[in-house]
Amino acid sequence: MIQKEQVGKDAAEFVLNRVKMQEEHMEEIWKIFGNQVRAIVPLFETEVKGSKMLNRTIGHLFPR
């Protein structure tokens, strides 16, 4: 997910639209699944590939 807090008002229209779309989808997800949602993983600068990125993702899924 693109973190809304990291997006400035001067961001590209595509990014602003993407954040709005994500918010709408997350509202629906919370309505349907409620407390079954276990984690929200941020959008990384690269795809999750390899052990380094897997470990980084695990850190978001299972915070210490």
N, C-alpha and C positions, 0 to 999 in steps of 0.2 A: 504494500500500500504506500502511496505517496503520503507522507506525513504533512497534514494541513499546516502545522506550526512552522514548517520549513519553507512554505510557499509564500512569497511576497505578493503584495497587491499588483506589482508590476510584472508578474510572471506571464509567460506566454498564454494566450487564450486557450490553447490546447491543454495546458497544465491545469488552469483554473477549471475548465470543463471536466477534466478527468477527476479532479478532487470532488467536484459537485456530484458526479456520477458515483464515485466511491461512497460518498456520504449516503446517497439514496439507497445503494445496494446494502450498506451496513445497517441502515434502519430496518430494511426488510429481513436481513439475517438475524438481527437481535429480536425482531418480532417472532420469527419462526423458531429460532433455536434458543433464545434466552440465555440462561446460564450454562448451556451446553458448549458455548463458544469457549475454547480453551486458550487461544492465543491469536494475536494479530501480528503478522510478520511485516516489517517495513519493506519498501521497495529498495533492493540493493542496487549498487552501481553496475553489477554484473549478474549473470544468471547463477543460480546455485549449482555449482559444478565442482567436484573435487572435495577432498577432505577439509580444506581450510574453510570453504564456504559452507559446507555441511555443519561444521562445528560452530560457525557464526550463527547459522540458522537455529541450531539446537539451543544456543544461548538465549534466543528470543522465545523459543517454544517452552523451554524449561529454565526460567530464570532462577538464579541462586539467591 
